[in-house]
């Protein structure tokens, strides 16, 4: 046995490209199946949520207005970062979910591949979902699939990594910026993801990660005047209700509750479908006279 | 012709003479027949241009809503399993029948709502028919609209529509719902129920199966009963932001898909390099079309500072030539305000604009009819961004004129609103068109044109103007459950 003392990582939030502690100072211990404390997760507060929305709003212009080709390359770079830390992701998933190693590998590989698939969507989605509309008059009329803006994402606790990666990557594809609430069970993987995002050329603030129980974040995120869309999976009925009430205040925003189970998240036809992505874009229709 | 003075070329009255077949009383249209309401209640619908009662209309209560939803549910199985091309053919039939009786319906629309006959004849009716014709063709092509998926109807759709485009909104809501295999319970607005009821007659004439569309007249409580009914599997609402917000709250605890097309305070931006005469026409149709009772009305005009004086002068001159009066006269440009309540609201907001220090321009001094609800077209200059008339939806023929110096300022001010329905931009520079159109926070952007609509063109907004699209391929999505074919 080595007499060297291990370095234990302080798990923090990810806001505006930086890794702050929760302003509340709160942490939550995360234990493995044997009851050993693996890490202390930052327990994000309402104030952290507001800070994260500010960061996402500030990053919106840079990410939304970047070319679709560039967004695709940035997402692909994220997959490269994931690949290089594959082993660590498998270990983390095993430790936090008591998955068997084969299952953990399968989920990590599916997560990496999901990011690759989403990277490729960036410069195709608008071609598939947008169109020229054959109006009955001398007008050029086209509909564009564009970013909605700031998206509040509520990641599921299972599948911990694949669920988080799918929702995050999908929302990034059209140029949205994100505030992602990650439940405690999935938080350790989220901390790793944030470290990879930080070196993937994703603009600081485009993805912000809040860890800890989402209960107190539902209202501040769902009802924040700068949030344009709420996206969640694995939300309980009461949580959906709270989010919808919150989303009806100030400006309105739709609430998308995905009903994907574990198998659904593993199925590209469902979880990487353009019809899932369609909910994450806003359509803008532009008219112009085409006759003189 | 006289040699002495100027020649008077005044318009002679040109009233539309066709009269629709109006009943004294209308029941509820449930399961293919007009029936007495369980509630036993009715209300009158009034011609806003004359104040005269046109007919009495049943008021649907919760028991009637329940009956209608059950009829729609019962009809849903057969309708959704009907061979898609057969479903398409019903919609084509409706479109054709609407074209045949377009003039009578246009007159009825004008009588019940107050809009000029030239608009109901040339805009509302042709578009209503087009919505059925366009969506008819989708009924048997849904799997190609959503490749990789098996589209399925949602079931019974509850649809609640406003009074500004009564028949068009009914067509706009019913056509995609039916094309996708759903059945419908629709509530027209309290002040404009008649054309929806005559649309029900059209459904009877074309043998649309009973229960596929049910039309319930009534006020807000009827709408609330539709929203609250557990048998309704999708809600589509067009109307005010406040009511839309209430519907969102009412549905919060249920997984019912919702689309909302709500209010607006749409910016219309005129750059100095625009074709000025065309821009003036666009601003006119942007705000004074349909008395300004348009959710996407271009009610905030931003003019580049260097051209504001000649532009405002041209706008005054053009506004002065708008003819306000009898909506059934074919020469009328601006008709009656839809209701006394709406007129009160417009007048209060205009008074508020004056109190806040904006300058009112109202130069059309033709005498207004003595009876009915009227408001002259007008605009304000000297408007500050903080003024109520620059922020709140007026839903009347009232324009707020403001200026800007740079494109960045125009964009910042245009987007500085909770609403996000539509926007206009006027410039002859192509790159500027796309740059500004791309940056405007709105679901529809009209460039060098305004207030254009088409069944093939998705319509809808963002932010406080709601979500979801109606029209075009995109308008089908809210009426379908999509399951991936592989799952």
Interface residues (C-beta under 8 A of the other chain):
Chain A: X131 X133 X134 X135 X136 X137 X139 X141 X143 X148 X228 X237 X240 X241 X244 X245 X247 X248 X249 X250 X251 X252 X253 X254 X257 X264 X267 X269 X270 X273 X274 X275 X278 X282 X283 X284 X285 X286 X287 X288 X289
Chain B: X130 X146 X148 X149 X241 X244 X245 X248 X249 X251 X252 X253 X255 X258 X260 X262 X418 X433 X437 X438 X442 X443 X444 X445 X446 X447 X448 X449 X452 X454 X456 X457 X458 X459 X460 X462 X463 X464 X466 X467 X468 X469 X472 X473 X474 X477 X482 X484 X485 X486 X487
